[in-house]
Amino acid sequence: MSQFVINMLFVGASFALYFGIAVWARAGSTKEFYVAGGGVHPVTNGMATAADWMSAASFISMAGLIAAGGYSTSVYLMGWTGGYVLLAMLLAPYLRKFGKFTVPDFIGDRFYSRGARLAAVICLLLISLTYVIGQMAGAGIAFSRFLEVSNSAGIWIAAAVVFAYAVFGGMKGITYTQVAQYVVLIIAYTIPAVFIAFQLTGNPIPSLGMIGTHVESGEPLLAKLDAVVTDLGFAAYTADTDNKLNMILFTLSLMIGTAGLPHVIIRFFTVPKVADARWSAGWTLIFIALLYLTAPAVASMARLNLMTTVYPQGTEAAPLAYEERPEWVKTWEETGLIKWEDKNSDGRVQFYNDANATFKATATERGWNGNELTVNNDIIVLANPEIANLPGWVIGLIAAGAIAAALSTAAGLLLAISSAVSHDLIKTLINPKISEESEMKAARISMAVAILLATWLGLNPPGFAAQVVALAFGLAAATLFPALMMGIFSKRVNDKGAIAGMVVGLVITIVYIFMYLGWFFIPGTATFANTPDNWLFGISPQAFGSVGAIINFAVAYAVSLVTDAPPKAVQDLVESVRTPKGAGAALDH
């Protein structure tokens, strides 16, 4: 049986499962569409939230980023994990107790303002659309490789699948589909990691294998990897970063951005009571940990496998002849995600860091004329089973898992967009008298439009999946997180302060990100190279969300202090949400 047929069987079976669940769990009311009726069990919700959380960035890109950048890129792992803990401890239970459907719902009521609700809707749409670009791009990569179609066709297929179960099922259909997707993606991620860890270290537990001994060389695996990459002019895999400020701010940006992600927060409205929201948070953390504890091992082993593929006899020997490249390289070349250019016309694959001035002399001695191999970071996890010559069914499994990761988060994001448009914009701000049937229709139409827009954006994403997602986290950090925190923990912040904080945080973060990434150009203004030497105080665009959050807090408090305090009823509401009255009685509501 060919690999293509195996892939089709695994992917097709997973699609059949998703469609079946969507038909079974079709939403029949706005409450089922927005929050699955509010009756999801904490364990079920924990698994669905984990699937919603572990996007294409987690499954596909995170290990690829760590593999390429080593220790310095572990900020993604630390930031996303720490952020979920922050969300579970500081926001989820209180937002669930408030009892609203959406994040703009909370902000609009807490800050007693249509303007605050509108600002929250705008921020949510920008965050969710930016985030969903990464999911569509990741799905396109997975489809293009495993179903042997173009990247563009893969994105359109992903859009069609999400449309089939998200538009009709709403949160109810998405919730139970995400449970199935979590099972698929965690099995798909773990099994190849176990195989590869056993091959390289003799230890089937990947995280222990990473700190264990490399079987072939007898050296510690990370020491072996450091030796291989430094021999080719790359920085040591375990090397520390020089810019500690940027690393701290980037980690903080990812953490507080996580806590402000609307599509994750909305999941805590689907459980019956506040105590269930706490239990959901705990279960979700367990389910997330199963993948996140494995990711660093996958990254290090994938990097070592990749380097030793190109230099099978060691870095001092002649590199691989292009004509003798393994089948997995040929396969991924067809997708355009691996490219080779014979710069010195010797028919061999030179893969090294040609930006390292010190190593250039060595490269010249060897007759090399520049790095010849370009490898897209997003393929590391997907190609890992093929690099390690694992069985075909493992490759089929990881195909289904990668697609599940992208689709699960895309569905959650699209629901957040749909809810913001139909419930917060149309029903609350434009037409409060709209019927439930009309609201459901508006929700489905807005989701369909969002899918088309996300597909169009996914065809030309501004970076690979995890980079784009990191920018979404920065926007969430600079806008929604401060508003949520101040809404829960401060009785003094008023509507004017919240609006001013969100607007200033959003504008300054977008301007900084776009200015340095060069995504827009205004005639007569300067453009800035996206290099550490040009960043303001060494702060990268991806890390600027934390600065935007600080500015948001400062502006909101300053404006609130020079304007009227919130009404007494609002202050009492904040007190009741933050401080439960009675010995545990509040947890039952």
C-alpha positions as CSV (number, residue, x, y, z in Angstrom):
1,M,0.0,0.0,0.0
2,S,1.4,3.4,-1.0
3,Q,2.1,6.1,1.5
4,F,-0.5,8.3,-0.2
5,V,-3.2,5.7,0.3
6,I,-2.2,5.3,4.0
7,N,-2.4,9.1,4.5
8,M,-5.8,9.2,2.8
9,L,-7.1,6.5,5.1
10,F,-6.0,8.2,8.3
11,V,-7.1,11.7,7.2
12,G,-10.3,10.4,5.7
13,A,-11.2,8.4,8.9
14,S,-10.6,11.5,11.0
15,F,-12.7,13.7,8.7
16,A,-15.6,11.1,8.9
17,L,-15.4,11.2,12.7
18,Y,-15.5,15.0,12.7
19,F,-18.5,15.2,10.3
20,G,-20.3,12.5,12.3
21,I,-19.9,14.4,15.5
22,A,-21.0,17.7,13.9
23,V,-24.2,16.1,12.7
24,W,-24.9,14.5,16.1
25,A,-24.1,17.8,18.0
26,R,-25.8,20.3,15.7
27,A,-26.6,23.5,17.5
28,G,-30.3,24.2,17.8
29,S,-30.2,27.5,19.8
30,T,-28.0,30.5,20.3
31,K,-26.9,29.2,23.7
32,E,-25.8,25.9,22.1
33,F,-24.1,27.8,19.3
34,Y,-22.2,30.2,21.6
35,V,-21.5,28.1,24.7
36,A,-22.6,24.5,23.9
37,G,-25.7,25.0,26.1
38,G,-23.5,25.6,29.2
39,G,-23.5,22.0,30.3
40,V,-20.2,20.5,29.2
41,H,-18.4,18.2,31.7
42,P,-15.1,19.6,33.1
43,V,-13.0,16.7,31.7
44,T,-14.6,17.0,28.3
45,N,-14.2,20.7,28.3
46,G,-10.6,20.3,29.5
47,M,-9.8,18.1,26.5
48,A,-11.6,20.4,24.1
49,T,-9.8,23.4,25.5
50,A,-6.5,21.7,25.1
51,A,-7.3,21.0,21.4
52,D,-8.5,24.6,21.0
53,W,-5.3,25.8,22.6
54,M,-2.8,23.5,20.9
55,S,-3.0,24.9,17.4
56,A,-0.9,24.4,14.3
57,A,1.7,26.6,16.0
58,S,2.0,24.2,18.9
59,F,1.8,21.0,16.8
60,I,3.7,22.1,13.7
61,S,5.7,25.2,14.3
62,M,6.8,25.3,18.0
63,A,9.2,22.3,17.7
64,G,10.4,23.7,14.4
65,L,11.2,27.0,16.0
66,I,13.0,25.4,18.9
67,A,14.9,23.1,16.5
68,A,16.1,26.0,14.5
69,G,16.8,28.4,17.4
70,G,17.6,26.2,20.3
71,Y,17.4,27.5,23.9
72,S,16.6,31.1,22.9
73,T,13.4,30.1,21.2
74,S,12.2,28.1,24.2
75,V,10.3,31.3,25.1
76,Y,7.4,30.0,23.1
77,L,7.2,27.0,25.3
78,M,7.6,28.9,28.5
79,G,5.3,31.8,27.5
80,W,2.4,29.7,26.2
81,T,2.5,27.3,29.2
82,G,2.9,30.0,31.8
83,G,0.1,32.0,30.1
84,Y,-2.3,29.2,30.4
85,V,-1.6,29.0,34.2
86,L,-2.2,32.7,34.4
87,L,-5.5,32.4,32.6
88,A,-6.6,29.5,34.8
89,M,-5.7,31.2,38.0
90,L,-6.6,34.9,37.5
91,L,-9.3,35.1,34.8
92,A,-11.3,32.0,34.0
93,P,-13.2,31.4,37.3
94,Y,-14.2,35.1,37.6
95,L,-15.3,35.5,34.0
96,R,-17.4,32.3,34.3
97,K,-19.0,33.7,37.5
98,F,-19.9,36.9,35.6
99,G,-22.0,34.7,33.4
100,K,-21.7,36.2,29.9
101,F,-21.2,34.5,26.5
102,T,-18.2,36.4,25.1
103,V,-15.3,38.6,26.1
104,P,-16.8,41.8,24.6
105,D,-20.0,40.9,26.6
106,F,-18.0,41.1,29.8
107,I,-16.1,44.3,28.9
108,G,-19.3,46.0,27.6
109,D,-21.2,45.3,30.8
110,R,-18.4,45.8,33.3
111,F,-17.4,49.1,31.8
112,Y,-21.1,50.0,31.2
113,S,-20.3,51.3,27.7
114,R,-21.3,50.6,24.1
115,G,-18.0,52.1,23.2
116,A,-16.0,49.7,25.4
117,R,-17.9,46.8,23.8
118,L,-17.2,48.1,20.3
119,A,-13.5,48.5,21.1
120,A,-13.4,45.0,22.5
121,V,-15.1,43.6,19.4
122,I,-12.5,45.4,17.1
123,C,-9.6,44.0,19.2
124,L,-11.1,40.5,19.2
125,L,-11.5,40.5,15.4
126,L,-8.0,41.7,14.8
127,I,-6.5,39.1,17.3
128,S,-8.6,36.2,16.0
129,L,-8.0,37.0,12.3
130,T,-4.3,37.3,12.9
131,Y,-4.3,34.0,14.8
132,V,-6.4,32.1,12.3
133,I,-3.9,33.0,9.5
134,G,-1.3,30.7,11.2
135,Q,-3.9,27.9,11.5
136,M,-4.8,28.1,7.8
137,A,-1.2,28.3,6.7
138,G,-0.4,25.3,8.9
139,A,-3.3,23.3,7.5
140,G,-2.2,24.1,4.0
141,I,1.3,22.8,4.7
142,A,-0.1,19.5,6.1
143,F,-2.5,19.0,3.3
144,S,0.0,19.9,0.6
145,R,2.5,17.3,1.8
146,F,0.3,14.4,2.9
147,L,-2.5,14.7,0.3
148,E,-0.1,15.7,-2.5
149,V,-1.9,18.9,-3.5
150,S,-0.6,22.4,-3.7
151,N,-0.4,24.5,-0.6
152,S,-3.2,26.7,-1.9
153,A,-5.5,23.7,-2.5
154,G,-4.7,22.5,1.0
155,I,-5.9,25.7,2.5
156,W,-9.1,25.6,0.6
157,I,-9.7,22.0,1.7
158,A,-9.1,23.0,5.3
159,A,-11.6,25.8,4.9
160,A,-14.2,23.4,3.5
161,V,-13.8,21.0,6.4
162,V,-14.1,23.7,9.1
163,F,-17.1,25.1,7.3
164,A,-18.8,21.7,7.3
165,Y,-18.7,21.2,11.1
166,A,-18.3,24.7,12.6
167,V,-20.9,26.7,10.8
168,F,-23.7,24.2,11.6
169,G,-22.5,22.8,14.9
170,G,-21.4,26.0,16.6
171,M,-19.8,25.6,20.0
172,K,-21.7,22.4,20.7
173,G,-20.4,20.7,17.5
174,I,-16.9,22.2,17.9
175,T,-16.6,21.1,21.5
176,Y,-17.1,17.4,20.8
177,T,-15.2,17.6,17.6
178,Q,-12.3,19.1,19.5
179,V,-12.3,16.2,21.9
180,A,-11.8,13.8,19.0
181,Q,-9.2,16.1,17.5
182,Y,-7.2,16.2,20.8
183,V,-7.1,12.4,20.9
184,V,-5.9,12.3,17.3
185,L,-3.3,15.0,17.7
186,I,-1.8,13.8,21.0
187,I,-1.4,10.2,19.7
188,A,0.0,11.5,16.5
189,Y,2.6,13.7,18.2
190,T,3.6,11.2,20.9
191,I,4.1,8.0,18.9
192,P,6.7,9.3,16.4
193,A,8.5,11.0,19.4
194,V,8.7,7.7,21.2
195,F,10.0,5.9,18.2
196,I,12.7,8.5,17.5
197,A,13.7,8.9,21.1
198,F,14.3,5.1,21.3
199,Q,16.2,5.1,18.1
200,L,18.6,7.9,19.1
201,T,18.9,7.3,22.9
202,G,17.5,3.9,23.7
203,N,14.9,5.6,26.0
204,P,11.3,5.6,24.8
205,I,10.4,8.6,27.0
206,P,11.3,11.6,24.8
207,S,11.8,14.1,27.5
208,L,14.2,11.8,29.3
209,G,15.9,10.8,26.1
210,M,16.7,14.4,25.4
211,I,18.8,14.6,28.5
212,G,20.1,11.1,28.0
213,T,23.0,9.6,25.9
214,H,23.2,9.5,22.1
215,V,23.5,5.8,21.4
216,E,25.7,6.1,18.3
217,S,28.3,8.5,19.7
218,G,28.1,7.7,23.4
219,E,27.9,11.4,24.2
220,P,25.0,13.3,25.9
221,L,22.5,14.0,23.1
222,L,22.5,17.7,23.6
223,A,26.3,17.8,23.7
224,K,26.4,15.8,20.4
225,L,23.9,18.3,18.9
226,D,25.9,21.3,20.1
227,A,29.1,19.8,18.5
228,V,27.4,19.2,15.2
229,V,25.8,22.6,14.8
230,T,28.8,24.6,16.0
231,D,31.0,22.6,13.6
232,L,28.9,24.2,10.8
233,G,29.0,27.8,12.1
234,F,25.7,27.7,13.9
235,A,25.3,28.9,17.4
236,A,25.3,26.2,20.0
237,Y,21.9,24.7,20.5
238,T,22.0,25.2,24.2
239,A,23.6,28.7,24.0
240,D,22.1,31.4,26.2
241,T,20.7,34.6,24.6
242,D,22.5,37.9,24.9
243,N,19.3,40.0,25.0
244,K,17.8,39.0,28.3
245,L,15.4,42.0,28.3
246,N,13.9,40.9,25.0
247,M,13.6,37.3,26.1
248,I,11.8,38.4,29.3
249,L,9.4,40.7,27.5
250,F,8.7,38.2,24.8
251,T,7.9,35.5,27.4
252,L,5.7,38.0,29.2
253,S,4.0,39.0,26.0
254,L,3.1,35.4,25.2
255,M,1.9,34.8,28.8
256,I,-0.4,37.7,29.1
257,G,-1.5,37.3,25.5
258,T,-2.5,33.8,26.2
259,A,-4.6,35.0,29.1
260,G,-6.4,37.4,26.8
261,L,-7.2,35.0,23.9
262,P,-10.9,35.2,23.4
263,H,-11.4,31.8,21.8
264,V,-9.8,30.1,24.9
265,I,-11.6,32.3,27.4
266,I,-15.0,31.5,25.8
267,R,-14.5,27.8,26.5
268,F,-14.9,28.5,30.3
269,F,-18.4,29.7,29.7
270,T,-19.4,26.2,28.5
271,V,-19.4,24.5,31.9
272,P,-22.3,24.6,34.3
273,K,-20.7,26.5,37.3
274,V,-17.6,28.3,38.5
275,A,-16.2,25.2,40.3
276,D,-16.4,23.4,36.9
277,A,-14.4,26.2,35.3
278,R,-11.6,25.6,37.8
279,W,-11.7,21.9,37.3
280,S,-11.7,22.4,33.5
281,A,-8.6,24.6,33.8
282,G,-6.8,21.9,35.8
283,W,-7.7,19.1,33.3
284,T,-6.7,21.3,30.4
285,L,-3.3,21.9,31.9
286,I,-2.7,18.2,32.2
287,F,-3.8,17.5,28.6
288,I,-1.5,20.4,27.4
289,A,1.4,19.1,29.4
290,L,1.4,15.8,27.5
291,L,2.4,17.6,24.3
292,Y,4.5,20.5,25.7
293,L,6.8,18.2,27.8
294,T,7.5,16.3,24.5
295,A,8.0,19.2,22.2
296,P,11.6,20.1,23.3
297,A,12.7,16.5,22.8
298,V,11.1,16.4,19.3
299,A,12.9,19.7,18.4
300,S,16.4,18.6,19.5
301,M,16.1,15.1,17.9
302,A,14.7,16.5,14.7
303,R,17.6,19.0,14.4
304,L,20.1,16.2,15.0
305,N,18.5,13.9,12.5
306,L,18.3,16.7,9.9
307,M,22.0,17.6,10.2
308,T,23.2,14.0,10.1
309,T,21.1,13.4,7.0
310,V,23.1,16.1,5.2
311,Y,26.4,15.0,6.8
312,P,26.0,11.2,7.3
313,Q,29.8,10.8,7.7
314,G,30.2,13.7,10.1
315,T,30.7,17.4,9.6
316,E,34.4,17.1,8.6
317,A,33.5,14.8,5.7
318,A,32.0,15.7,2.3
319,P,28.4,16.6,2.5
320,L,25.6,14.5,0.9
321,A,25.6,14.3,-2.9
322,Y,22.4,15.9,-4.1
323,E,21.6,12.9,-6.3
324,E,21.8,10.6,-3.3
325,R,19.4,12.7,-1.2
326,P,16.9,10.6,0.7
327,E,13.3,10.2,-0.4
328,W,11.9,12.4,2.3
329,V,13.9,15.4,0.9
330,K,12.6,14.7,-2.6
331,T,9.1,14.5,-1.3
332,W,9.2,17.8,0.6
333,E,11.0,19.5,-2.3
334,E,7.8,19.0,-4.3
335,T,5.9,21.2,-1.7
336,G,8.5,24.0,-2.1
337,L,9.3,23.9,1.6
338,I,12.8,22.5,1.0
339,K,14.9,24.2,-1.6
340,W,18.4,23.5,-2.9
341,E,20.7,25.7,-5.0
342,D,24.1,24.4,-6.1
343,K,26.1,27.6,-5.6
344,N,29.5,26.0,-6.2
345,S,28.5,23.5,-8.8
346,D,29.8,20.4,-7.0
347,G,26.5,18.5,-6.9
348,R,26.7,18.3,-3.1
349,V,24.4,19.8,-0.4
350,Q,26.3,22.4,1.7
351,F,24.2,23.2,4.7
352,Y,25.9,25.7,7.1
353,N,25.6,29.2,8.6
354,D,27.0,31.4,5.9
355,A,26.3,34.5,8.0
356,N,29.0,33.5,10.5
357,A,32.0,35.5,9.5
358,T,34.4,33.3,11.6
359,F,33.2,30.2,9.8
360,K,33.5,31.7,6.3
361,A,37.2,31.0,6.2
362,T,36.6,27.3,6.9
363,A,33.8,27.2,4.3
364,T,36.1,28.8,1.7
365,E,38.8,26.2,2.5
366,R,36.2,23.5,1.8
367,G,35.2,25.1,-1.5
368,W,31.8,26.1,-0.3
369,N,30.2,29.3,-1.7
370,G,27.2,29.9,0.6
371,N,24.5,27.8,2.2
372,E,22.6,25.8,-0.4
373,L,19.8,24.3,1.6
374,T,16.6,26.2,2.7
375,V,14.4,24.3,5.1
376,N,11.1,25.8,6.2
377,N,10.8,25.4,10.0
378,D,7.2,24.3,9.8
379,I,8.1,21.0,8.2
380,I,10.3,19.7,11.1
381,V,7.6,17.9,13.0
382,L,5.8,16.7,9.9
383,A,8.9,15.4,8.2
384,N,10.4,13.9,11.4
385,P,8.9,10.4,10.9
386,E,10.2,10.2,7.4
387,I,13.7,11.5,8.4
388,A,13.8,8.7,11.0
389,N,12.5,6.1,8.5
390,L,9.5,5.2,10.6
391,P,6.7,3.0,9.3
392,G,4.1,4.4,6.9
393,W,1.3,4.2,9.3
394,V,3.1,6.6,11.7
395,I,3.4,9.2,8.8
396,G,-0.3,8.8,8.2
397,L,-1.0,9.3,11.8
398,I,1.0,12.5,12.1
399,A,-0.8,13.8,8.9
400,A,-4.1,13.4,10.7
401,G,-2.7,14.9,13.9
402,A,-1.3,18.0,12.2
403,I,-4.5,18.6,10.3
404,A,-6.5,18.1,13.6
405,A,-4.3,20.7,15.4
406,A,-4.9,23.3,12.8
407,L,-8.6,22.7,12.3
408,S,-9.4,22.5,16.1
409,T,-8.0,26.0,16.8
410,A,-9.3,27.5,13.5
411,A,-12.8,26.4,14.5
412,G,-12.5,28.0,18.0
413,L,-11.2,31.2,16.5
414,L,-13.9,31.4,13.9
415,L,-16.6,30.8,16.5
416,A,-15.1,33.7,18.6
417,I,-15.3,35.9,15.5
418,S,-18.8,34.8,14.7
419,S,-20.0,35.4,18.3
420,A,-18.4,38.9,18.3
421,V,-20.2,39.8,15.1
422,S,-23.6,38.3,15.7
423,H,-24.0,38.7,19.4
424,D,-21.9,41.7,20.4
425,L,-22.1,43.7,17.3
426,I,-25.5,42.9,15.7
427,K,-27.7,41.9,18.6
428,T,-26.3,44.2,21.3
429,L,-25.2,47.3,19.4
430,I,-27.2,47.3,16.2
431,N,-30.5,45.5,16.6
432,P,-31.3,44.4,20.2
433,K,-34.8,43.2,19.0
434,I,-33.4,40.6,16.6
435,S,-35.0,37.2,17.0
436,E,-33.1,34.1,18.1
437,E,-33.6,32.6,14.6
438,S,-32.2,35.6,12.9
439,E,-29.3,35.8,15.3
440,M,-28.4,32.2,14.6
441,K,-28.5,33.0,10.9
442,A,-26.3,36.0,11.4
443,A,-23.9,33.9,13.4
444,R,-23.6,31.3,10.7
445,I,-23.2,33.8,7.9
446,S,-20.5,35.7,9.8
447,M,-18.6,32.5,10.4
448,A,-18.8,31.6,6.7
449,V,-17.5,35.1,5.8
450,A,-14.7,34.8,8.4
451,I,-13.7,31.4,6.9
452,L,-13.4,32.9,3.5
453,L,-11.4,35.9,4.8
454,A,-9.1,33.6,6.9
455,T,-8.6,31.4,3.8
456,W,-7.6,34.4,1.7
457,L,-5.2,35.7,4.4
458,G,-3.8,32.1,4.9
459,L,-2.8,32.0,1.2
460,N,-0.3,34.7,1.8
461,P,0.6,34.7,5.5
462,P,3.1,37.3,6.8
463,G,5.3,34.6,8.4
464,F,5.4,31.0,9.3
465,A,2.7,29.7,11.6
466,A,4.2,30.3,15.0
467,Q,5.5,33.8,14.1
468,V,2.0,34.9,13.0
469,V,0.5,33.4,16.1
470,A,3.0,35.2,18.3
471,L,1.9,38.5,16.8
472,A,-1.7,37.6,17.7
473,F,-0.6,37.0,21.3
474,G,1.1,40.4,21.3
475,L,-2.1,42.1,20.2
476,A,-4.1,40.2,22.9
477,A,-1.5,41.2,25.5
478,A,-1.7,44.9,24.7
479,T,-5.5,45.1,24.4
480,L,-7.9,42.6,26.0
481,F,-5.7,41.2,28.9
482,P,-5.4,44.6,30.7
483,A,-9.1,45.3,30.2
484,L,-10.0,42.0,31.7
485,M,-7.6,42.3,34.6
486,M,-8.8,45.8,35.5
487,G,-12.4,44.8,35.0
488,I,-12.0,42.1,37.6
489,F,-9.6,43.5,40.1
490,S,-10.1,47.2,40.0
491,K,-13.3,49.0,41.0
492,R,-11.8,52.4,40.1
493,V,-11.2,51.9,36.3
494,N,-14.1,53.3,34.4
495,D,-15.4,53.2,30.8
496,K,-13.3,56.1,29.6
497,G,-10.1,54.6,31.0
498,A,-10.8,51.1,29.6
499,I,-11.5,52.5,26.1
500,A,-8.4,54.7,26.1
501,G,-6.2,51.9,27.3
502,M,-7.4,49.5,24.7
503,V,-7.1,52.0,21.8
504,V,-3.7,53.2,22.8
505,G,-2.4,49.7,23.5
506,L,-3.7,48.5,20.1
507,V,-2.4,51.4,18.1
508,I,1.1,51.6,19.6
509,T,1.6,47.8,19.3
510,I,0.4,47.6,15.7
511,V,2.5,50.6,14.6
512,Y,5.6,49.1,16.2
513,I,5.1,45.6,14.8
514,F,4.2,46.8,11.3
515,M,7.0,49.4,11.3
516,Y,9.7,46.9,12.0
517,L,8.3,43.9,10.0
518,G,7.7,46.2,7.0
519,W,4.1,45.1,6.5
520,F,3.0,48.6,5.4
521,F,4.7,51.6,4.0
522,I,3.5,55.2,4.5
523,P,5.1,57.7,2.0
524,G,7.3,60.2,3.7
525,T,8.0,58.0,6.8
526,A,11.0,56.0,7.6
527,T,11.1,52.2,7.3
528,F,13.1,50.1,9.8
529,A,15.1,46.9,9.3
530,N,13.9,44.1,11.4
531,T,17.2,43.5,13.1
532,P,18.2,43.7,16.8
533,D,20.4,46.6,16.2
534,N,17.4,48.7,15.0
535,W,14.8,47.6,17.6
536,L,13.8,50.1,20.3
537,F,15.9,49.2,23.4
538,G,16.4,45.8,21.7
539,I,12.7,44.9,22.0
540,S,11.6,42.7,19.0
541,P,8.2,43.3,17.3
542,Q,7.0,39.9,18.7
543,A,7.9,41.0,22.3
544,F,6.3,44.4,22.1
545,G,2.9,43.2,23.3
546,S,4.1,43.3,26.9
547,V,5.1,47.0,26.4
548,G,1.7,47.7,24.9
549,A,0.1,46.1,27.9
550,I,2.1,48.3,30.3
551,I,1.1,51.4,28.4
552,N,-2.6,50.2,28.3
553,F,-2.6,49.8,32.1
554,A,-1.0,53.2,32.6
555,V,-3.3,55.0,30.3
556,A,-6.4,53.3,31.7
557,Y,-5.6,54.2,35.3
558,A,-4.5,57.8,34.4
559,V,-7.7,58.5,32.5
560,S,-9.8,56.9,35.2
561,L,-8.3,58.9,38.0
562,V,-9.1,62.2,36.3
563,T,-12.6,61.3,35.3
564,D,-15.7,60.1,37.3
565,A,-15.6,56.8,39.2
566,P,-17.8,53.9,38.0
567,P,-21.3,53.9,39.3
568,K,-21.9,52.3,42.7
569,A,-23.8,49.4,41.1
570,V,-20.8,48.5,38.9
571,Q,-18.4,48.7,41.8
572,D,-20.7,46.3,43.7
573,L,-20.8,44.0,40.7
574,V,-17.0,43.9,40.6
575,E,-16.9,43.1,44.3
576,S,-19.4,40.3,43.9
577,V,-17.5,38.7,41.0
578,R,-14.1,38.9,42.8
579,T,-15.1,38.1,46.3
580,P,-17.5,35.1,46.7
581,K,-20.1,35.6,49.4
582,G,-20.9,32.6,51.5
583,A,-19.0,29.4,52.3
584,G,-18.6,28.1,48.8
585,A,-22.2,28.9,47.8
586,A,-21.0,31.2,45.0
587,L,-19.3,28.2,43.2
588,D,-22.7,26.7,42.5
589,H,-23.8,29.5,40.3
